[in-house]
Amino acid sequence: MIPTILLIGAIVLPLLLAFRPFGADRYLRARATISDTMKEFMKGIKLNAETKISIVGGRCANIDDDQYPWLRRLRDWLSTGATINYLLIEATSQSQENLAKLSADFPDTFKAFYIRDVSAIKDDEMRRLVDESRTTHFTLFDKPMLIWLEGFHPDGKKEAYNCEFVNQKRAQKDRRYQGLEQLFARFCQEAQHQKDLALI
């Protein structure tokens, strides 16, 4: 006979991991998709022309998957007047084509950055950070201030693991926000550096 406590644990623990609220302004999910799960958390949150969104992703191999409405979510945000800066690491040609369409449709508010070759990064620390960010992604919102974190997002998969959403009230006090903001700026500088070298 299996002890009752183990049976209860086997049933309850997965439920706790699947959806763990930490108050009204921070949520953890063991498995989630940025296109759908974050939409649930953002109900009632208004974006506008003052909103700035910074996104770090990997190759984005499934960006054109009809069952993964990520492009539609980006268009929804851009349609509010929000600005999106999207950085991809060694992106697929298909993802670059799809993001080029967004740039054409929203030339003033959408910009894509590409780190095309991680191995070409000379600084050891930067190369390590970028390499880790192939599968560890984040999204930052400013006005309103929000954070979305993905602990592990396997390449080509819709779902990410160990995800966290931080709402405005908590994000304003979250020390990680400034650090991630600075990291995003460094990544964009590296992307621009690689772009400049390609033009020489």
Secondary structure, DSSP 8 states (H G I E B T S, - for coil): ---HHHHHHHHHHHHHHH-EE-TTSEEEEEEE-TTTHHHHHTTT----TT-EEEEEES--TTTT-TTSTHHHHHHHHHHTT-EEEEEEES--HHHHHHHHHHHHHSTTTEEEEEE--GGG--SHHHHHHHHHTTT-EEEEEETTTEEEEEEE--TT-S-EEEEEEE-HHHHTT-THHHHHHHHHHHHHHHHHHHHHHHH-
